[in-house]
């Protein structure tokens, strides 16, 4: 299999903020665009950092005073799931089609048994061995 370069698979529609952008404004930008991160750049568009949804977990955790809002106010309830027997390709297709980064894996009897993430899929792809063209 020929090498596929990053330029062929990367997204070029970057959403950027500056270091002095308020986190509330960055969060709104991420929500409006359905994205999981914003790239932080200086006035010359040079990379300064990245702010991700994981960073927002820390922001909320460190918030003082603590917000007393239950998870049920914000959680998704129409959850797309997979079973342990589903093909990786089908799950990956569903994630791409819907813009998901996580799909819970459920069993009819045991309930929630796992999670497939984009990181899991990236790890899978990096381990896949393809036959040599000479074979």
N, C-alpha and C positions, 0 to 999 in steps of 0.2 A: 504494500500500500504506500503510495507516495505521501510525503509529508504535507500536511495542511498547515499553512502559516496562520498566525494569529490575525493578520489583516483580513483573512477570509471569514473569520467567525466573530470578530469583535463587533460590538455595537458602537456606532459613531455618534449617536444622539446623546451626548453628555449633558447632564444637568449640573451646573457649577454654582458655587457660592463663594463668598470671600470670607476670610477669617473673622471679620467683625459682624457677619450675618447672625442674627438672633436664632437660637435653636428652634424657637417657635416658628419662625419663617422657613427655616430649612425643613422642618417637619411638614409644614403645609405644602411646600414644593414637592416633597416626596409623595405625599398623599395624592395631590392633584395629578401627578404623573405616573402613579402606580409603580414607583421605583423603590429599591431598598437601600440606596445610598446616594450621596451627593459628593462630588469632587470639590475639594477646597483649593482655590487657585488665587494667586496674587494678581495685581493689575496687569501683568504681562502674560497671564494665562499659564504661569509656571506652577506646577503642583506643590501645594503646601501640606495637603493631607486629605483624608476621606472621613466622612461621617456616615455611619451605617445604622440600620435599625437596631443592631446590637448595642450601639452607643446610647440609643434612646432608652434601652432597658436600664442601663447604668444611670442615666439622667433621672428617670422616674424613681429608681431605687434610692438615690441620694437626695431626692426632693424633701425639703423641710418647709412647712410642716407636711406630714404625709397626707396624701389624698386618700379619702376613705371610700373610693368608688369601687364596687365589686366588679370582678372580671366579666360577669354576665352583661354588663352595660356595653362592652366593646367586642366581645368574642363573636366569631363567625359561627353560625349554627347550621348552615347549609354546606356541610363539609364533604368534599370529594375525598374518597378513600380508595385504597388498593387492598388486595388480598396478597398473602404470601406467595400465591401461585401465579400472580399476574406477571407478564413479561416485563423486563426492564424497559424495553422499547415502548410498550404501551404506556407505562407510567411516565417515561420521559416525554412522550408525545403529549400526554395530558398536561404535564407541567408547563411545557412550552406553549401549548394552545391557550392555557388559562392564565399564564404568567405566575404560576405558583412556584414557591421555593421549598415547600414542605407538603408531603401527602402522608397522612396517617395510614398505617397498615392495620387492618382489623380482621378478626376472626369471628365467625358467627357465634361461636360458643365462648371463646375466651375474651372477646371484646378487643380493646386496643392492645396490640402486641408489638408495635414498632412504628418507625417513621422513615420515609425515604426523603432525602434532601438533595438539593442541587450539588452539595459537596459530596454526597454519596455517589451521585452519578458521575461527577468529575473523577473521583477516585476509581470508579469502575472502568471508565474510558482509559485512564492512564495505565491500567493493568491488563487491558485486553491485548492479547497477542494475535498478530495477523501473520498468515503464512508468508514466507519469503517468495518474491516473484519467480525465483529460480526453481521452486519446488513444484 
